[in-house]
Amino acid sequence: MADIEMTKERTTGLELDNFKQLFDQYYESIRNFAYYKVGDIDVAEDLTQEAFIKVWEKREDIKQETVKTLLYTITGNLAINHLKHGSVVFNFVSNYQGNDSSNGPDFEMEMQEFDQRLKKAIGDIPEKSREVFLMNRIEGLTYNEVAERLEISVKAVEKRMRKALELLRERIDYKI
């Protein structure tokens, strides 16, 4: 009887091998998505792992063809919950401090000030526009790829990008 149950075909649910494949296939893109939402790579990795845990816990009810969307939805919701429960400082710009001593201390101070203004300006961009901006400018995704990943139209991507760029120009260009 146990042999019969083991040979039954399953139409829904994830098997361990499928889950491992799913994890390998989507971990990096889900982690990047979470990073765009929260601005902290360590938190993004935690949220990504939590999203995969939730998918594993619901594996019996999940259809293979909807799992990618489910992962993005869970990760997005986890990121929103994280942002609501704590104050997150957006750390987008990597710490680049020139090691070239010919730049001088004035240049270094100006770069630090610009870094702070840029971080603040990017952090002030509304979440949806910031997400599109980072996917395009940092990850190098095309507008079509961003639209596909976020399940929105290319026009919506263009509108969000335009808003992000306008806000950045307003906050950076005029305050230098």
N, C-alpha and C positions, 0 to 999 in steps of 0.2 A: 504494500500500500504506500509506503514512504517513497519507493522508487517511482511510482506513478505520479505522486505529487511533485517530485523533483523535476520530472520531464514535462510538466505543463508549460505551455507557452504563456508568457505574460504580455498583456497588451499595454499596460500602464506600469509605471514605477521604474526606478533606476536600479540596475544591478551594480555591484561593486566595480566591475570592470568598466562599465559605462560611466560611472561616477568619476573614476580615476581619469578617464579620457576627457570628460567634461571639465574637470579641475585643470588638467594640463592645457586644454584648449582655451579656457576663458579666464584663468586666474589673473594674468597680467592685464588684460583689458578691463576686467572688473576692478582690479586694484587701482588702475589709472583713473577710472571713472570715479571711484571713491575719493581719490586724491584731489580730483577737480572739485569735488563737492566740499571737502573739509580742509584742504590745503596743508595737510600734515601726513607725510608718507607712513609714519608709524601707525597713526590712527587709521589710515586707509587700509593698511595691511590687516589690522584688527577687524575692521568692518568687513573686509573681503572674506576673511576666515569665518566670521560670524554668519555671513550670507551663505557660504557653502555649508556650514553646519545646519542652518535652517533648511536648506534644500535636502540635505541628507536625512534630516529628521522627517521630512515630508515626502521622502522618496517613493513611497507606496502610491501616492496620489498624483504624482507629477507625470505629465506626458513629455516624452523626449523632444517633440517639436516645439514645446513652449518653455523649455527650461532656460534658454538664454534670456528671454524676456523676463522671466521670473527672477533670475539672478540680478538683472539690472534694477528691477522694481524693488526687490528686497534691499539691495545695496543703497538705492536712493532713499528709501524709507529709513534705513539705519543711519544714514548720513544726516538726514533731517532731524531725527531724534537726537543724535549726538550734538548737532548745532544748537538745538533748543535747550539742551541740558547744560551747556557750558559755553563759556566765552572762548571762541577759537580765533587765534591770531593767524592770519593767512600768511604762510611762509612760502612764497612762490619763487622769488628771485634767489638763485643760489648765491652763497657768499663768495663773491668774486672780489678779491682785494688784490690788486696788482702787486706782484712781488718785485716789480721793477722800481728800484730806489730812485730812479731819475724822475719819477712822477711827483715826488715830494709830498709832504704832509698836507698841504692845502688841497691837492688833488684827491688824496685819500679821504679827507673830510668831506669834500664835495660829492665824491662817489657814495660815501655812506649816507649822506643826506638824500641824495637822489634815490638810492636803494630804498630808504625808508618811505619816501614819497611814492615811489612806484609800488611797493608792497601795499601801502595804504590805498592807493588808487585802484589797484586790482582787487583788493579786498572789498572796496566800496561798490564795485560793479555788481548789479543784481545777479543772483545765483545762476539763472538760466543763461544770461549773456556771458558771464564769466566762464561758465562751463564750455560754451561754444568757442569762445576766444582761446582758452587753453588747449582744447582739443585740436584746433586749427594751428595755432602758433607754436605750441610746445610739442605736441605729438606729431604734428605735420599731416593731420588728416585733411582730406579735401572736404569741401562743403557737402558733397554727396555722401561721403563716408560718415561725416558728423550726423547728417540727417538720418542716415540708416541706423546708426548706433543709438540715436536718441528717439528714433521713430517719430520724426517730425518732417515737414517739407523742407526742401532746399530754400525756399523763400523765407521760411521761419528762421533758418540758420543765418541767412543773409541779414535779416532784420536784427537779430540778436547780436551779430557781429558788428553791424553798423552802430548799434547802441553802445556796445562795449568800447569801440574805437572812439566814438564821440566823447564818452565819459573820460577815457584816458587822456585824450587831447586836452580836454577842458581842465583836468586836474594836474597834468604834467606840464604841458607846453606853456601855459600862462603863469606858472609859478616858478619857473626857472630863473 
